Amino acid sequence: MKSPFTRYLLLGLVLGFTIKAAADDRWETLRAINWVENPTNHTRAGRFGELGPYQFRPTTWRMHTKRPFSQAVQREAADEVAVRHYEWIRINLERAGVDATPFNIAMAWNSGVNNVLKGRVPNVSYDYATRVTNLVQTFKGRAQVVATKVVPKAQTQPKPAVITLESTVVNFAVTHNAPKFELVLPPEPEVPVIYTQRVAEPVTIATSDEPAHTFTFTTAATLTPRFSL
């Protein structure tokens, strides 16, 4: 069994969704009526004295406001009266058990609520309501296309590696161009070359305590002799 709090919460969600849907339809329906009634928003009076973007007649204007009828050509005042007239039509249709669809509201806007409820709507009002409904569907389709556009995510740059001395282990990120390490050894020492005079016999160097070592010096045709042990 649901608690009273849960029932109120569900009821509030349903009412909120209904109000939002009605407000969306209202804006699109009023915009469509404006396009059918006065798409250029001219300020001159019509054949029956209509004025403004929604072509209000003086009697309809005075039903919802005390502003002078001359202000019907002003967009802000016209929108205010248009919302009030839309809600008045919607409430009367729903009270009579008629769905307040854009089609029915458009017929009532053109021919009057009583004619819609009595089923005495002329053909011109049917044509008027059809044009309004087609525009409403067009506006809704455009809004859905805009809402479903995918915005590409911004490409995030990789965070640079942070080197700190607080930790005993330092991790390095391996990239495509990995560093190369080479072992460089010092060059080998050159073999010394001793230049001597040419001798006919080998020279012997001896000491009293150690056995004698004999060094033999040889020469070649060149003047650069080398010695070997």
Beta strands, then each sheet from edge to edge (+ up, - down):
strand 1: 203-205
strand 2: 213-217
strand 3: 227-228
sheet 1: 1+ 2- 3+
end
